[in-house]
Amino acid sequence: MGQILPSFSGYDSFDACPFPAAIKNQITAAGFPAPSQIQQYCWPLAMQNLDVIGVAATGSGKTLAFLLPAFTDILTKGVAAGDPSLLVIAPTRELAIQIQEESDKFGRAAGIRTVCCYGGAPKPPQADQIRMGVHGVVGTPGRIQDFCEGGQLRLGRVVKLTLDEADRMLDMGFEPQIRKILMQIPRQRQTLFFTATWPMGVRKLASEFLNGPYTVTIGNRDELKGNQDITQQVLCCTATNKNMILIDLLRKAGVADRSNTAAKGLIFCSTKRLCNQLSEQLERQGVPCSAVHGDKGQREREAALSGLKEGRLKLLVATDVAARGLDIKGVTLVVNFDAPSNTEDYVHRIGRTGRAGQKGHAVTLINDRDAHALRGIVEVMRRTNQEVTPQVEEMLRSRRNERRVGRERSATAT
């Protein structure tokens, strides 16, 4: 009802969680010290079959926050594999695959069967798995809708629905597909709704799809704020020395060193063409890397992500297709080679490092062309008490003065 629950108590340890032994064994094997904050407070609500809105930063443990209560319900009730009783909708193929990996890791030993459905991959193998019977489906809106319209997927038994990265799904224009999918799911269901930001469009969607939800908010999500575990830095550069500064940065961070298995990096560029050029240039300089962007086939993208996860690659050069949802353990450095188009994208990009309590380093290279993005980046840095150098302050002042002069000229002309 919009009221704060002052005496609400969460699960501060895994022993306090009423999960079956088969799931607890997998948690123990994973070596997590304690539930994350989003897990502590979502689990007690989800276990009571209540609708939940989780508003928390990327990398905060949301995937297990919605998977484990659903698995517990399936095991407790002895639900047989068949038409799915769990449906998880995610905005991107990479995030869907990642959720499926967590599902296999924590559910397979307990007999939970889930299938991942996403575009860019052949339909028959996915359809075959659905036909064999599953407990849950994890997928992207387009492929789920395709299977529903083709009769391969029936959602009439779904009692657990999760929408993950809901803000991203709205940004990508998936609302029409989501509405069509939800028309096929019974109204008598539990819905969990996770989002990193809480703008009006997301609130409207939540109010339509959920029934009397409880909202768990970790941190102040009304203002964009970087992860406290990430050291943020802005380096001023020019078009001519930008590449040289990047190479120096990669060397100092150990990402350019093949033998340094503890260092991995992500570089964000504004265009697909620049991703390819920069990746090829770094390869020639001996840095094992690959490019990831929308023109790459699904197989190429999966191979690149696997290469970084398994250590065959040291670096990915990507567009914003990799800015959300990717959880690659051990990414120690994120570089914004090109400034992001907005402050929200900046927060999501740097959130690829410093995950699950680990420390990370994020560096943004700024030249005069990218100075428009500086104000939002500096605001985010100041909210986590990051150092803003005098050179950056001077560039920010110059940018403000340029805007002021521009406004004055415009007013004079009018």
TIDO-864035 format. One record per residue (C-alpha): residue number from 0; residue in three letters; chain; y, z, x negated. Coordinates in Angstrom, 1 decimal. Layout:
FIKE, n, res, chain, v, w, u
FIKE, NUM, ALA, A, Y, Z, X
...
//
This chain:
FIKE, n, res, chain, v, w, u
FIKE, 0, MET, A, 0.0, 0.0, 0.0
FIKE, 1, GLY, A, 2.3, -0.2, -3.1
FIKE, 2, GLN, A, 2.1, 3.5, -3.9
FIKE, 3, ILE, A, 1.2, 4.8, -7.3
FIKE, 4, LEU, A, -2.0, 6.8, -7.6
FIKE, 5, PRO, A, -0.9, 9.7, -9.9
FIKE, 6, SER, A, -4.3, 11.4, -10.1
FIKE, 7, PHE, A, -6.5, 8.4, -10.4
FIKE, 8, SER, A, -9.1, 8.9, -13.1
FIKE, 9, GLY, A, -10.9, 6.0, -14.9
FIKE, 10, TYR, A, -14.0, 5.8, -17.0
FIKE, 11, ASP, A, -13.0, 7.0, -20.4
FIKE, 12, SER, A, -16.4, 6.4, -21.9
FIKE, 13, PHE, A, -19.4, 4.1, -21.4
FIKE, 14, ASP, A, -21.5, 7.1, -20.5
FIKE, 15, ALA, A, -19.3, 7.7, -17.5
FIKE, 16, CYS, A, -19.9, 4.2, -16.2
FIKE, 17, PRO, A, -22.7, 4.0, -13.5
FIKE, 18, PHE, A, -24.2, 0.8, -14.9
FIKE, 19, PRO, A, -28.0, 0.1, -15.1
FIKE, 20, ALA, A, -29.7, 0.9, -18.4
FIKE, 21, ALA, A, -30.3, -2.8, -19.1
FIKE, 22, ILE, A, -26.5, -3.4, -19.1
FIKE, 23, LYS, A, -25.7, -0.2, -21.0
FIKE, 24, ASN, A, -28.1, -1.2, -23.7
FIKE, 25, GLN, A, -26.2, -4.4, -24.3
FIKE, 26, ILE, A, -22.9, -2.5, -24.4
FIKE, 27, THR, A, -24.4, -0.2, -27.1
FIKE, 28, ALA, A, -25.7, -3.3, -29.0
FIKE, 29, ALA, A, -22.2, -4.8, -28.9
FIKE, 30, GLY, A, -20.8, -1.7, -30.7
FIKE, 31, PHE, A, -17.7, -1.2, -28.5
FIKE, 32, PRO, A, -16.3, 2.3, -29.2
FIKE, 33, ALA, A, -14.9, 2.8, -25.6
FIKE, 34, PRO, A, -13.8, 0.9, -22.5
FIKE, 35, SER, A, -10.5, -1.0, -22.8
FIKE, 36, GLN, A, -7.7, 0.2, -20.5
FIKE, 37, ILE, A, -8.2, -2.6, -18.0
FIKE, 38, GLN, A, -11.9, -1.8, -17.9
FIKE, 39, GLN, A, -11.3, 2.0, -17.6
FIKE, 40, TYR, A, -9.3, 1.5, -14.4
FIKE, 41, CYS, A, -10.8, -1.6, -12.8
FIKE, 42, TRP, A, -14.4, -0.5, -13.0
FIKE, 43, PRO, A, -14.2, 2.5, -10.7
FIKE, 44, LEU, A, -12.4, 0.4, -8.1
FIKE, 45, ALA, A, -14.7, -2.6, -8.4
FIKE, 46, MET, A, -17.8, -0.3, -8.2
FIKE, 47, GLN, A, -16.5, 0.8, -4.8
FIKE, 48, ASN, A, -16.4, -2.8, -3.6
FIKE, 49, LEU, A, -12.6, -2.8, -3.4
FIKE, 50, ASP, A, -10.4, -5.8, -4.0
FIKE, 51, VAL, A, -8.6, -5.5, -7.4
FIKE, 52, ILE, A, -5.6, -7.2, -9.0
FIKE, 53, GLY, A, -5.7, -6.8, -12.8
FIKE, 54, VAL, A, -2.4, -7.6, -14.6
FIKE, 55, ALA, A, -3.0, -7.3, -18.3
FIKE, 56, ALA, A, -2.4, -9.2, -21.5
FIKE, 57, THR, A, -4.9, -11.7, -22.9
FIKE, 58, GLY, A, -7.5, -10.2, -25.1
FIKE, 59, SER, A, -7.6, -6.9, -23.2
FIKE, 60, GLY, A, -11.3, -7.0, -22.1
FIKE, 61, LYS, A, -10.8, -8.6, -18.6
FIKE, 62, THR, A, -14.1, -10.6, -18.7
FIKE, 63, LEU, A, -16.3, -7.5, -18.7
FIKE, 64, ALA, A, -14.0, -5.8, -16.3
FIKE, 65, PHE, A, -15.1, -8.3, -13.6
FIKE, 66, LEU, A, -18.7, -9.2, -14.8
FIKE, 67, LEU, A, -20.3, -5.8, -15.2
FIKE, 68, PRO, A, -19.6, -4.4, -11.7
FIKE, 69, ALA, A, -20.9, -7.7, -10.2
FIKE, 70, PHE, A, -24.1, -7.6, -12.3
FIKE, 71, THR, A, -24.6, -3.9, -11.3
FIKE, 72, ASP, A, -24.4, -4.8, -7.7
FIKE, 73, ILE, A, -26.9, -7.7, -8.1
FIKE, 74, LEU, A, -29.4, -5.5, -10.0
FIKE, 75, THR, A, -29.0, -2.5, -7.7
FIKE, 76, LYS, A, -29.6, -4.6, -4.5
FIKE, 77, GLY, A, -32.3, -6.7, -6.1
FIKE, 78, VAL, A, -30.6, -10.0, -5.3
FIKE, 79, ALA, A, -32.9, -12.9, -6.1
FIKE, 80, ALA, A, -31.7, -16.0, -7.9
FIKE, 81, GLY, A, -30.8, -18.8, -5.4
FIKE, 82, ASP, A, -27.5, -19.8, -4.0
FIKE, 83, PRO, A, -24.9, -17.8, -6.0
FIKE, 84, SER, A, -23.7, -14.4, -4.9
FIKE, 85, LEU, A, -21.0, -14.4, -7.7
FIKE, 86, LEU, A, -18.4, -17.0, -8.3
FIKE, 87, VAL, A, -15.9, -16.9, -11.2
FIKE, 88, ILE, A, -13.2, -19.5, -11.3
FIKE, 89, ALA, A, -11.3, -20.2, -14.6
FIKE, 90, PRO, A, -8.5, -22.7, -15.4
FIKE, 91, THR, A, -10.0, -24.3, -18.5
FIKE, 92, ARG, A, -13.4, -25.4, -19.8
FIKE, 93, GLU, A, -13.0, -23.3, -23.0
FIKE, 94, LEU, A, -12.4, -20.1, -20.9
FIKE, 95, ALA, A, -15.3, -20.9, -18.5
FIKE, 96, ILE, A, -17.6, -21.4, -21.5
FIKE, 97, GLN, A, -16.4, -18.2, -23.0
FIKE, 98, ILE, A, -17.1, -16.3, -19.8
FIKE, 99, GLN, A, -20.5, -17.8, -19.6
FIKE, 100, GLU, A, -21.2, -16.7, -23.2
FIKE, 101, GLU, A, -20.3, -13.1, -22.2
FIKE, 102, SER, A, -22.4, -13.4, -19.1
FIKE, 103, ASP, A, -25.4, -14.4, -21.2
FIKE, 104, LYS, A, -24.8, -11.7, -23.7
FIKE, 105, PHE, A, -24.6, -8.9, -21.2
FIKE, 106, GLY, A, -26.6, -10.1, -18.3
FIKE, 107, ARG, A, -29.5, -12.3, -19.5
FIKE, 108, ALA, A, -31.6, -9.4, -20.8
FIKE, 109, ALA, A, -31.3, -7.8, -17.4
FIKE, 110, GLY, A, -32.5, -11.0, -15.7
FIKE, 111, ILE, A, -29.1, -12.2, -14.5
FIKE, 112, ARG, A, -28.9, -16.0, -14.4
FIKE, 113, THR, A, -25.5, -17.7, -14.4
FIKE, 114, VAL, A, -24.5, -21.4, -14.9
FIKE, 115, CYS, A, -21.3, -22.8, -16.3
FIKE, 116, CYS, A, -19.8, -25.8, -14.4
FIKE, 117, TYR, A, -16.9, -27.7, -16.0
FIKE, 118, GLY, A, -15.6, -31.2, -16.3
FIKE, 119, GLY, A, -15.9, -33.3, -19.5
FIKE, 120, ALA, A, -19.7, -32.6, -19.6
FIKE, 121, PRO, A, -22.5, -34.4, -17.8
FIKE, 122, LYS, A, -23.1, -33.3, -14.3
FIKE, 123, PRO, A, -27.0, -33.5, -14.0
FIKE, 124, PRO, A, -27.8, -30.6, -16.4
FIKE, 125, GLN, A, -25.4, -28.3, -14.6
FIKE, 126, ALA, A, -26.7, -29.4, -11.2
FIKE, 127, ASP, A, -30.3, -28.9, -12.3
FIKE, 128, GLN, A, -29.5, -25.3, -13.3
FIKE, 129, ILE, A, -27.9, -24.6, -9.9
FIKE, 130, ARG, A, -30.9, -26.2, -8.1
FIKE, 131, MET, A, -33.3, -23.9, -10.0
FIKE, 132, GLY, A, -31.5, -20.9, -8.6
FIKE, 133, VAL, A, -28.8, -18.7, -10.0
FIKE, 134, HIS, A, -27.1, -15.3, -9.4
FIKE, 135, GLY, A, -23.7, -16.6, -10.3
FIKE, 136, VAL, A, -21.5, -19.7, -11.1
FIKE, 137, VAL, A, -18.7, -19.7, -13.7
FIKE, 138, GLY, A, -16.6, -22.8, -13.6
FIKE, 139, THR, A, -13.4, -24.8, -13.4
FIKE, 140, PRO, A, -11.9, -25.7, -10.0
FIKE, 141, GLY, A, -12.4, -29.4, -10.3
FIKE, 142, ARG, A, -16.1, -29.3, -11.2
FIKE, 143, ILE, A, -16.9, -26.6, -8.6
FIKE, 144, GLN, A, -15.2, -28.6, -5.9
FIKE, 145, ASP, A, -17.1, -31.7, -7.0
FIKE, 146, PHE, A, -20.4, -29.9, -6.7
FIKE, 147, CYS, A, -19.5, -28.4, -3.3
FIKE, 148, GLU, A, -18.5, -31.8, -1.9
FIKE, 149, GLY, A, -21.6, -33.4, -3.3
FIKE, 150, GLY, A, -23.9, -30.8, -1.7
FIKE, 151, GLN, A, -25.3, -29.5, -5.0
FIKE, 152, LEU, A, -23.5, -26.1, -4.7
FIKE, 153, ARG, A, -23.4, -23.9, -1.6
FIKE, 154, LEU, A, -21.1, -20.9, -1.6
FIKE, 155, GLY, A, -22.1, -19.3, 1.7
FIKE, 156, ARG, A, -23.8, -16.4, 0.0
FIKE, 157, VAL, A, -20.9, -15.5, -2.4
FIKE, 158, VAL, A, -19.9, -11.9, -1.9
FIKE, 159, LYS, A, -18.2, -11.4, -5.4
FIKE, 160, LEU, A, -15.3, -13.7, -6.2
FIKE, 161, THR, A, -13.2, -13.6, -9.4
FIKE, 162, LEU, A, -10.1, -15.7, -10.2
FIKE, 163, ASP, A, -9.4, -15.4, -13.9
FIKE, 164, GLU, A, -6.1, -16.4, -15.5
FIKE, 165, ALA, A, -4.6, -17.0, -12.0
FIKE, 166, ASP, A, -1.1, -17.7, -13.5
FIKE, 167, ARG, A, -2.5, -20.4, -15.6
FIKE, 168, MET, A, -4.4, -22.0, -12.7
FIKE, 169, LEU, A, -1.1, -22.2, -10.8
FIKE, 170, ASP, A, 0.7, -23.7, -13.8
FIKE, 171, MET, A, -2.0, -26.4, -14.0
FIKE, 172, GLY, A, -1.7, -27.3, -10.4
FIKE, 173, PHE, A, -5.1, -26.1, -9.2
FIKE, 174, GLU, A, -4.0, -24.3, -6.0
FIKE, 175, PRO, A, -5.2, -27.1, -3.7
FIKE, 176, GLN, A, -8.7, -27.1, -5.2
FIKE, 177, ILE, A, -8.8, -23.3, -5.1
FIKE, 178, ARG, A, -7.9, -23.3, -1.4
FIKE, 179, LYS, A, -10.6, -25.8, -0.6
FIKE, 180, ILE, A, -13.2, -23.8, -2.5
FIKE, 181, LEU, A, -12.3, -20.6, -0.8
FIKE, 182, MET, A, -12.7, -22.1, 2.6
FIKE, 183, GLN, A, -16.4, -22.3, 1.9
FIKE, 184, ILE, A, -16.7, -18.7, 0.8
FIKE, 185, PRO, A, -17.3, -15.9, 3.4
FIKE, 186, ARG, A, -14.2, -13.8, 4.3
FIKE, 187, GLN, A, -16.4, -10.7, 3.9
FIKE, 188, ARG, A, -16.4, -10.6, 0.2
FIKE, 189, GLN, A, -14.9, -8.6, -2.8
FIKE, 190, THR, A, -12.2, -10.5, -4.7
FIKE, 191, LEU, A, -11.1, -9.6, -8.2
FIKE, 192, PHE, A, -7.9, -11.4, -9.4
FIKE, 193, PHE, A, -6.8, -11.3, -13.0
FIKE, 194, THR, A, -3.6, -12.6, -14.4
FIKE, 195, ALA, A, -1.6, -12.1, -17.6
FIKE, 196, THR, A, 1.8, -12.4, -15.9
FIKE, 197, TRP, A, 2.9, -11.4, -12.4
FIKE, 198, PRO, A, 5.5, -14.0, -11.1
FIKE, 199, MET, A, 6.2, -14.6, -7.4
FIKE, 200, GLY, A, 3.9, -17.5, -7.1
FIKE, 201, VAL, A, 0.9, -15.5, -8.3
FIKE, 202, ARG, A, 1.8, -12.6, -6.0
FIKE, 203, LYS, A, 1.9, -14.9, -3.0
FIKE, 204, LEU, A, -1.5, -16.3, -3.9
FIKE, 205, ALA, A, -2.9, -12.8, -4.3
FIKE, 206, SER, A, -1.5, -11.6, -0.9
FIKE, 207, GLU, A, -3.3, -14.5, 0.8
FIKE, 208, PHE, A, -6.7, -14.2, -0.9
FIKE, 209, LEU, A, -7.2, -10.5, -1.2
FIKE, 210, ASN, A, -7.8, -7.7, 1.3
FIKE, 211, GLY, A, -5.9, -4.4, 0.8
FIKE, 212, PRO, A, -6.1, -4.8, -3.0
FIKE, 213, TYR, A, -5.5, -2.1, -5.6
FIKE, 214, THR, A, -3.4, -3.3, -8.5
FIKE, 215, VAL, A, -4.1, -2.2, -12.1
FIKE, 216, THR, A, -1.2, -3.0, -14.4
FIKE, 217, ILE, A, -1.5, -2.4, -18.2
FIKE, 218, GLY, A, 1.9, -2.2, -19.8
FIKE, 219, ASN, A, 5.1, -3.6, -18.3
FIKE, 220, ARG, A, 4.0, -7.1, -17.2
FIKE, 221, ASP, A, 7.4, -7.9, -15.7
FIKE, 222, GLU, A, 8.8, -8.4, -19.1
FIKE, 223, LEU, A, 7.2, -10.6, -21.7
FIKE, 224, LYS, A, 6.0, -8.5, -24.6
FIKE, 225, GLY, A, 3.7, -9.3, -27.6
FIKE, 226, ASN, A, 0.7, -7.3, -28.6
FIKE, 227, GLN, A, 1.6, -4.2, -30.7
FIKE, 228, ASP, A, -1.2, -5.1, -33.1
FIKE, 229, ILE, A, 0.4, -8.4, -34.1
FIKE, 230, THR, A, 2.9, -8.6, -36.9
FIKE, 231, GLN, A, 5.4, -11.2, -35.8
FIKE, 232, GLN, A, 7.6, -13.2, -38.2
FIKE, 233, VAL, A, 10.1, -16.1, -38.0
FIKE, 234, LEU, A, 10.6, -18.3, -41.0
FIKE, 235, CYS, A, 13.6, -20.6, -41.1
FIKE, 236, CYS, A, 12.9, -24.1, -42.5
FIKE, 237, THR, A, 14.0, -27.7, -42.6
FIKE, 238, ALA, A, 12.1, -30.8, -41.7
FIKE, 239, THR, A, 11.6, -31.6, -45.3
FIKE, 240, ASN, A, 10.2, -28.2, -46.5
FIKE, 241, LYS, A, 8.2, -27.3, -43.3
FIKE, 242, ASN, A, 4.9, -28.5, -44.6
FIKE, 243, MET, A, 5.3, -26.8, -48.0
FIKE, 244, ILE, A, 6.1, -23.5, -46.3
FIKE, 245, LEU, A, 3.0, -23.9, -44.1
FIKE, 246, ILE, A, 0.7, -24.5, -47.1
FIKE, 247, ASP, A, 2.2, -21.5, -48.9
FIKE, 248, LEU, A, 1.7, -19.4, -45.8
FIKE, 249, LEU, A, -2.0, -20.4, -45.5
FIKE, 250, ARG, A, -2.6, -19.6, -49.1
FIKE, 251, LYS, A, -1.0, -16.1, -48.9
FIKE, 252, ALA, A, -3.0, -15.3, -45.8
FIKE, 253, GLY, A, -6.3, -16.4, -47.4
FIKE, 254, VAL, A, -6.9, -19.1, -44.8
FIKE, 255, ALA, A, -6.7, -21.9, -47.4
FIKE, 256, ASP, A, -9.5, -20.2, -49.4
FIKE, 257, ARG, A, -13.0, -21.4, -48.4
FIKE, 258, SER, A, -14.6, -18.3, -49.9
FIKE, 259, ASN, A, -12.5, -15.9, -47.9
FIKE, 260, THR, A, -14.7, -15.4, -44.8
FIKE, 261, ALA, A, -12.4, -12.7, -43.4
FIKE, 262, ALA, A, -9.5, -15.1, -42.8
FIKE, 263, LYS, A, -9.3, -17.6, -39.9
FIKE, 264, GLY, A, -6.2, -19.4, -38.5
FIKE, 265, LEU, A, -4.8, -21.3, -35.6
FIKE, 266, ILE, A, -1.8, -23.7, -35.9
FIKE, 267, PHE, A, 0.0, -24.8, -32.8
FIKE, 268, CYS, A, 1.8, -28.2, -32.7
FIKE, 269, SER, A, 3.8, -29.8, -29.9
FIKE, 270, THR, A, 2.0, -33.1, -29.8
FIKE, 271, LYS, A, -1.6, -34.5, -30.1
FIKE, 272, ARG, A, -0.5, -36.9, -32.7
FIKE, 273, LEU, A, 1.0, -34.2, -34.9
FIKE, 274, CYS, A, -2.2, -32.2, -34.5
FIKE, 275, ASN, A, -4.3, -35.1, -35.9
FIKE, 276, GLN, A, -1.8, -35.8, -38.8
FIKE, 277, LEU, A, -1.6, -32.1, -39.8
FIKE, 278, SER, A, -5.3, -31.6, -39.6
FIKE, 279, GLU, A, -6.0, -34.6, -41.8
FIKE, 280, GLN, A, -3.4, -33.5, -44.3
FIKE, 281, LEU, A, -4.9, -30.0, -44.6
FIKE, 282, GLU, A, -8.4, -31.4, -44.9
FIKE, 283, ARG, A, -7.2, -33.6, -47.9
FIKE, 284, GLN, A, -5.8, -30.4, -49.5
FIKE, 285, GLY, A, -9.2, -28.7, -49.2
FIKE, 286, VAL, A, -8.8, -26.6, -46.0
FIKE, 287, PRO, A, -11.8, -27.0, -43.7
FIKE, 288, CYS, A, -10.1, -27.6, -40.3
FIKE, 289, SER, A, -10.2, -29.6, -37.1
FIKE, 290, ALA, A, -7.8, -30.7, -34.4
FIKE, 291, VAL, A, -8.1, -29.6, -30.7
FIKE, 292, HIS, A, -6.2, -31.2, -27.9
FIKE, 293, GLY, A, -6.5, -32.9, -24.5
FIKE, 294, ASP, A, -7.5, -36.3, -25.9
FIKE, 295, LYS, A, -10.5, -34.8, -27.7
FIKE, 296, GLY, A, -13.9, -35.1, -25.9
FIKE, 297, GLN, A, -15.5, -32.0, -24.7
FIKE, 298, ARG, A, -18.3, -32.2, -27.3
FIKE, 299, GLU, A, -15.6, -32.5, -30.1
FIKE, 300, ARG, A, -13.7, -29.5, -28.8
FIKE, 301, GLU, A, -16.8, -27.4, -28.5
FIKE, 302, ALA, A, -17.9, -28.4, -32.0
FIKE, 303, ALA, A, -14.4, -27.4, -33.4
FIKE, 304, LEU, A, -14.5, -24.0, -31.7
FIKE, 305, SER, A, -18.0, -23.3, -32.8
FIKE, 306, GLY, A, -17.1, -24.3, -36.3
FIKE, 307, LEU, A, -14.3, -21.8, -36.4
FIKE, 308, LYS, A, -16.3, -19.0, -34.8
FIKE, 309, GLU, A, -19.3, -19.5, -37.2
FIKE, 310, GLY, A, -17.1, -19.9, -40.3
FIKE, 311, ARG, A, -17.7, -23.6, -41.1
FIKE, 312, LEU, A, -14.0, -24.2, -40.4
FIKE, 313, LYS, A, -11.1, -22.0, -41.5
FIKE, 314, LEU, A, -8.5, -23.4, -39.2
FIKE, 315, LEU, A, -7.8, -25.2, -35.9
FIKE, 316, VAL, A, -4.7, -27.3, -35.3
FIKE, 317, ALA, A, -4.1, -27.3, -31.6
FIKE, 318, THR, A, -1.7, -28.0, -28.7
FIKE, 319, ASP, A, -1.2, -25.5, -26.0
FIKE, 320, VAL, A, -4.7, -26.3, -24.6
FIKE, 321, ALA, A, -5.8, -23.5, -27.0
FIKE, 322, ALA, A, -3.0, -21.1, -26.2
FIKE, 323, ARG, A, -4.8, -19.3, -23.3
FIKE, 324, GLY, A, -8.2, -17.8, -22.7
FIKE, 325, LEU, A, -9.7, -18.6, -26.2
FIKE, 326, ASP, A, -11.3, -15.5, -27.7
FIKE, 327, ILE, A, -12.3, -16.3, -31.3
FIKE, 328, LYS, A, -13.2, -13.2, -33.1
FIKE, 329, GLY, A, -11.6, -12.8, -36.5
FIKE, 330, VAL, A, -8.5, -15.0, -36.1
FIKE, 331, THR, A, -6.1, -13.3, -38.5
FIKE, 332, LEU, A, -3.2, -15.8, -38.5
FIKE, 333, VAL, A, -1.4, -17.8, -35.8
FIKE, 334, VAL, A, 1.3, -20.3, -36.9
FIKE, 335, ASN, A, 3.7, -21.9, -34.5
FIKE, 336, PHE, A, 4.3, -25.1, -36.6
FIKE, 337, ASP, A, 6.4, -26.3, -33.7
FIKE, 338, ALA, A, 8.2, -23.7, -31.5
FIKE, 339, PRO, A, 6.7, -23.3, -28.0
FIKE, 340, SER, A, 8.5, -24.8, -25.0
FIKE, 341, ASN, A, 9.1, -21.3, -23.4
FIKE, 342, THR, A, 8.8, -17.6, -24.2
FIKE, 343, GLU, A, 5.6, -17.2, -22.0
FIKE, 344, ASP, A, 3.8, -19.8, -24.1
FIKE, 345, TYR, A, 4.9, -18.0, -27.3
FIKE, 346, VAL, A, 3.3, -14.7, -26.0
FIKE, 347, HIS, A, 0.1, -16.5, -25.2
FIKE, 348, ARG, A, -0.1, -18.4, -28.4
FIKE, 349, ILE, A, 0.3, -15.3, -30.6
FIKE, 350, GLY, A, -2.2, -13.5, -28.4
FIKE, 351, ARG, A, -5.0, -15.5, -30.1
FIKE, 352, THR, A, -4.9, -13.0, -32.9
FIKE, 353, GLY, A, -4.8, -9.2, -32.8
FIKE, 354, ARG, A, -7.5, -9.1, -30.2
FIKE, 355, ALA, A, -9.8, -6.2, -29.3
FIKE, 356, GLY, A, -7.9, -3.7, -31.4
FIKE, 357, GLN, A, -7.8, -5.8, -34.5
FIKE, 358, LYS, A, -4.6, -6.5, -36.5
FIKE, 359, GLY, A, -3.1, -10.0, -36.6
FIKE, 360, HIS, A, -0.2, -11.9, -38.0
FIKE, 361, ALA, A, 1.9, -14.5, -36.2
FIKE, 362, VAL, A, 4.4, -16.7, -37.9
FIKE, 363, THR, A, 6.9, -19.2, -36.2
FIKE, 364, LEU, A, 8.5, -21.9, -38.3
FIKE, 365, ILE, A, 12.0, -22.6, -36.9
FIKE, 366, ASN, A, 14.4, -25.4, -37.9
FIKE, 367, ASP, A, 17.6, -26.6, -36.2
FIKE, 368, ARG, A, 15.7, -28.8, -33.8
FIKE, 369, ASP, A, 13.7, -25.8, -32.5
FIKE, 370, ALA, A, 16.5, -23.3, -32.4
FIKE, 371, HIS, A, 16.6, -23.4, -28.6
FIKE, 372, ALA, A, 13.4, -21.3, -28.5
FIKE, 373, LEU, A, 14.7, -18.7, -30.9
FIKE, 374, ARG, A, 16.4, -16.4, -28.4
FIKE, 375, GLY, A, 13.2, -15.7, -26.3
FIKE, 376, ILE, A, 11.1, -15.3, -29.4
FIKE, 377, VAL, A, 13.5, -12.7, -30.9
FIKE, 378, GLU, A, 13.6, -10.8, -27.6
FIKE, 379, VAL, A, 9.8, -10.5, -27.6
FIKE, 380, MET, A, 9.9, -9.4, -31.2
FIKE, 381, ARG, A, 12.4, -6.7, -30.6
FIKE, 382, ARG, A, 10.3, -5.3, -27.7
FIKE, 383, THR, A, 7.6, -4.4, -30.3
FIKE, 384, ASN, A, 10.1, -3.3, -33.0
FIKE, 385, GLN, A, 9.4, -6.3, -35.2
FIKE, 386, GLU, A, 11.7, -7.1, -38.2
FIKE, 387, VAL, A, 14.3, -9.8, -37.5
FIKE, 388, THR, A, 15.7, -11.1, -40.8
FIKE, 389, PRO, A, 19.4, -11.7, -41.4
FIKE, 390, GLN, A, 18.7, -15.5, -41.8
FIKE, 391, VAL, A, 17.2, -15.5, -38.3
FIKE, 392, GLU, A, 20.0, -13.5, -36.9
FIKE, 393, GLU, A, 22.5, -16.0, -38.4
FIKE, 394, MET, A, 20.6, -18.9, -36.8
FIKE, 395, LEU, A, 20.7, -17.1, -33.5
FIKE, 396, ARG, A, 24.4, -16.5, -33.7
FIKE, 397, SER, A, 25.0, -20.2, -34.6
FIKE, 398, ARG, A, 23.0, -21.3, -31.6
FIKE, 399, ARG, A, 25.0, -19.0, -29.3
FIKE, 400, ASN, A, 28.3, -20.4, -30.7
FIKE, 401, GLU, A, 27.1, -23.9, -30.2
FIKE, 402, ARG, A, 26.3, -23.2, -26.6
FIKE, 403, ARG, A, 29.6, -21.4, -26.0
FIKE, 404, VAL, A, 31.6, -24.4, -27.5
FIKE, 405, GLY, A, 29.5, -26.8, -25.4
FIKE, 406, ARG, A, 30.4, -24.8, -22.2
FIKE, 407, GLU, A, 34.1, -24.7, -23.2
FIKE, 408, ARG, A, 34.2, -28.5, -23.8
FIKE, 409, SER, A, 32.4, -29.1, -20.5
FIKE, 410, ALA, A, 34.9, -26.9, -18.6
FIKE, 411, THR, A, 37.8, -28.7, -20.3
FIKE, 412, ALA, A, 36.4, -32.1, -19.4
FIKE, 413, THR, A, 36.0, -31.0, -15.8
//
